[in-house]
Amino acid sequence: MEDFKGFRMEKVEISGREAIIVHPEKPNGKWALKTEYFGAFPDVQVKLLELGYYVTHIPSTTRWYNESDTDARKDLADYMVSTYGVSKKCVIIGMS
């Protein structure tokens, strides 16, 4: 396991991509998806982790819409719900 700003970070393969899942110390059943540039401007990610959110990322294949990217995000969502019992809805972090 790796570390992200003092929080446990794991990498799992989803849809043939290396997804990142950062674990809060006290999970609240909610999660967030950072859509691009996982480590950039981490203040929002750290605050959500402190509030109990899982923070996730799955890389896109391009910077423009690609159906396979949408499918990969759905697969990540399904994984989070089935593995960690989080809400089916997430907070989307679109800042880069």
N, C-alpha and C positions, 0 to 999 in steps of 0.2 A: 504494500500500500504506500501511496505517496502522500504528500502533505500540500494543502493549499491554504496559506495564511493561517496556519495553526489548526486547520480542520482536516479530517481524514478524507483523502481523495482516492477513488478507485477508477480504473479504466476497464470497461467491458466492451465486448464486440456486439454490436447491434446493426443489423442490415449490412454487414460487411465493413462497418466503420468503427473506429475506436471512440466510443462515447465516454464522457467524463461524468462522474457522479461524486459530488462533494457532500459529505454527511454532516448535519448539524449535531451539536452535542445533545440537544434535547429536541427530537423531532416533534413537529406539531401537526403532521399529516398533510402538509402542503409542500409544493415544490415550484421551482422556477427553471426556466429554460433560457440560457444565454445563447442567442442565435448566431453571433459572430464574435471572433476575437476574444476567446475565453478569458485570458488573463488581463486584458486591457481595462483600465478604469475599474478596479475591483471593489471600490467602496460599496456599491449597491449590493454586490454579491456577498460581501462580508456581513453587511447589515442584515440581509435576509437569513444568512446562516445563523447569526446571533439570535434572530427571532424564531428559529426552529425550522426554517425551510431547507429542503434539499436543493442544491444548485446543480444544474446539469448543462451539458453541451454535447451536441453531435455535429460534426463538421458537414458543411455543405460542399457540393461538388463545383458550384459556380457562385458568383455573386448575384446572379439573376435567378428568377424562378425556374425551378427544375422539379418536375413531379416526383422524381426519386428522392429529393431532399424532403419533400412533404411526407412521403411514405416513411422515410427513416425517422422523422420526428414523431409520427404516429406510433411506430414500433417502439421508440424510446418511451413514449407516454404509456403504452400498454405494459412495457417492462416495469416502469416505476409503480404503476397501479398494482400489478400482480406480485411484484417482489417486495415492495415497501408499504403497500396499503395506503398510498397517498390518494388525494383527490384526483378525479379524472381531469379537472381543470388546473392549469398552471399559470403562473405569472410569467409573462414573456419580457425578457430584457433585450431590447433592440439597440441599445447604445453601443457605439464602437469607439 
